[in-house]
Amino acid sequence: MALLVAPFFLLSARGRARLWERFGFWNLPRDSYVWFHGASLGEVNGLLPLIRGMRKAFPGARFLLTATSVTGLERGAAEVDQVRLLPFDCSWFFAHAFGQSQCKALIITETELWPALIHEAKNRSAKLCLVNGIISDYSLPWYRRLGPLVRRELSRFDLILCSSETSRQRFVELGAQAATTFVTGNSKYDLQPSVPDAQAARQAKQKFFTAEGPLLVLGSLRPGEEDFWFPELARCIASGQVLNVVVAPRHKEKFEFFAQRLAEFGIQFRRRSEPSAKTECSVVLLDTYGELESVYSFSDVAFVGGSLVDWGGHNPLEPACYGSFVLMGPFARNVKEIVEDLRSAGALRRISGVGDVRRLLEELRNSPQALRERGEKGREVWQSHRGAGEKILARLQEVIR
């Protein structure tokens, strides 16, 4: 299977990065590790509060983080001792990757149920734990079809900690042990904002814009989503509407794609990587890495991408924790529970077409303060759900000694 999949990774720079690690060539220093695994950036963000807590609980332990994307590794690299890309799901690759090292525990987030990964952890007598567990309406039928395979893998876990009671019931139905499956919430809510206060946010905004006016962020944008936004942005700018916009592609290799698309729609923009003297331009292409959270901190409205095209949506808490009013498309299965919490509070709106975009931009022109007030409800949702990390850590320490 790995040989069939590997050619697809060669087609992009992101896929080629650290490709040998996907075949188990880790060159991992021999040690005993507490191993964390999250699929990509969003899942790793949910693991960070747990990694920091485990550092305090086990000060002498060595920590390994794996992910299936380079961006996930980059996000967590400063928090752990080693980072590696997860190998393709082959027992030989995992055995070769880990070599003579030992594994005290493997902590997986959400539903990364890779059989070879689970086998390797149990083969090394590791405690196997799943946190932030979620089984969506979308994925449940697929897991049911896999039946015995899913049941076998779930039965091997020492601990499963779920985001909600609905997910807990689904895990048990699919084969998890009821006695070791609990509801503890989602540690994504424990995200600690890196921009500490309003003054710091204002200072960050001054690095991007000199003109006043509401700020719209198109965050984690995926190809295809510009077709909903760029025509309406071009119309607004041509009409003289005062509006600042940050366009933030999800991946580095798409910077040029979105630059070309902005030009095609006749939208004048500047790149963030250009000299800061050009801050008079009202549209900025965020072609740098690691600044999106800072931009969210001073945004009025934030569209969270991967949701107008079918990628399952990215984490809306990242802008919501700063009081930004959140927009998401219909494809948000990866973050369904969080989306519903924010929507119920009035802090998030679902959009599905150009008409929705047009109405939002008109509202942003006519009553930006009302949107900002609704965005503050998102900050309240984030604050009310914090504390899941402490519950998860308490359960983990009962199992990992």
Secondary structure as UniProt FT lines:
FT   HELIX           2..9
FT   TURN            10..11
FT   HELIX           13..16
FT   TURN            17..18
FT   HELIX           19..23
FT   STRAND          32..37
FT   HELIX           41..57
FT   TURN            59..60
FT   STRAND          62..67
FT   HELIX           70..76
FT   HELIX           77..79
FT   STRAND          82..85
FT   HELIX           91..98
FT   TURN            99..100
FT   STRAND          102..109
FT   TURN            110..111
FT   HELIX           115..123
FT   TURN            124..125
FT   STRAND          127..133
FT   TURN            137..139
FT   HELIX           140..146
FT   HELIX           148..154
FT   TURN            155..156
FT   STRAND          159..162
FT   HELIX           165..174
FT   HELIX           178..180
FT   STRAND          181..183
FT   HELIX           187..190
FT   HELIX           198..206
FT   TURN            207..208
FT   STRAND          215..221
FT   TURN            223..225
FT   HELIX           226..238
FT   TURN            239..240
FT   STRAND          244..249
FT   HELIX           252..254
FT   HELIX           255..264
FT   TURN            265..266
FT   STRAND          270..271
FT   TURN            272..273
FT   HELIX           276..278
FT   TURN            279..280
FT   STRAND          283..285
FT   HELIX           292..297
FT   STRAND          301..304
FT   TURN            307..310
FT   HELIX           317..320
FT   TURN            321..323
FT   STRAND          325..328
FT   HELIX           333..335
FT   HELIX           336..344
FT   TURN            345..346
FT   STRAND          348..350
FT   HELIX           354..366
FT   HELIX           368..385
FT   TURN            386..387
FT   HELIX           388..399
//
